[in-house]
Amino acid sequence: MAQETMNKLAMNFSPIRRRVLAGIGGLAITSMPVIAKAERRVRLIVPTSAGGATDLIARTLQPGFSKALGVPVIVENAPGASGLIGLQVVRRSSPADICLAVITNSLAILPSTMKAFPFDVEKEFTPIAMLATIPMAMAANPKLKAANAKELIAMLIASPEKLNFGSSGVGSVSHLSTEIFLEKAGMLKAGHIPFQGPGPMTAALIGDQVDFASQGLPVFHALFKSGTLVPIGVFSEKRTIASPDVPTMAEQGLSDSAVDAWVSVLGPKDIDKALVEEVSRGIQEAFGAKEAKEQLALQGAEVSLAGPEETKRIISRDIKRYAEVVKKVGLVPQ
């Protein structure tokens, strides 16, 4: 009888015991530092040249991210082909090599602007985190003698197709924001000269090889302050903290012209889920710090954190959204 009672108690308590043990095990697995335990490093691939807004944000993330993960974090620039070279590095990376892409919403635009876009973004990469939002700004070379949007538009009307603008690549946010400016200004035309990233494009603008260009504000901010480039306007809905004297395009009569670039982190398709969670937490910790937020604000960017699911939703939404914008401004896929 006593033995029978003991057996019943054991049967009643064993499921509870199993759930408790499973819970403890789950906590242990969740808190275990996958990356640090394996003594691995993390590679942040920036698919643009050094000195661009995306590069600045990646390098702002680097120290806090490394501290949060407990391993070295290396920033590598892999510019070219509108960012596709850097994405290819991540896509082909070994599962043992923690290789992540720091990208802008150019990735959501390119499927609509390239005839043979080589990726299915939503199937071949893993969204990990949203980092920041970057206001787009337009700048002109001082020799152009255009001090604002109104004066630039007058020049474009007077000399149709004689002026040219630079971009950091065909289908980039840099390219698309200028196309939106030209469309809002009355379907105006200008020559387009794409470069391999914001660094070469900005050098060409300073060197008077192109007349005007749009780029993330962090790239132009110091150049505006020094007078090296002339600020034409910002594409954001309101003036920025970094450059409060630069008017928005809407203030200058170009309504519905707001364009911001977001920056996010993607991993390869088959990256381990536990690794995704750990990397996402590390990013949240690094960019949740007051110092990082202040540093980005001074450069003209704003911390805008989101986890894997929200990042996935934003990318999916913007692929559809920019397909409509590309069609509206009449961009022909190349």
Buried (B, 14 or more C-beta within 10 A) or exposed (E): EEEEEEEEEEEEEEEEEEEEEEEEEEEEEEEEEBBEEEEBBBBBBBBBBBBBBBBBBBBBBBBBBBBBBEBEBEBBBBBBBBBBBBBBBBBEBEEEEBBBBBBBBBBBBBBBBBEEBEBEBEEBBBBBBBBBBBBBBBBBBBEBEBEBBBBBBEBBEEEEEEBBBBBBBBBBBBBBBBBBBBBBBEEBEBEBBBBBBBBBBBBBBBEEBBBBBBBBBBBBBEBBEEEBBBBBBBBBEEBBBBBEEBBBBBBBEBEEBBBBBBBBBBBBEEBEEEBBBBBBBBBBBBBEBEEBBEBBBEBBBBBBBBBBEEBBEBBBEBBEBBBEBBEEBEBEBE
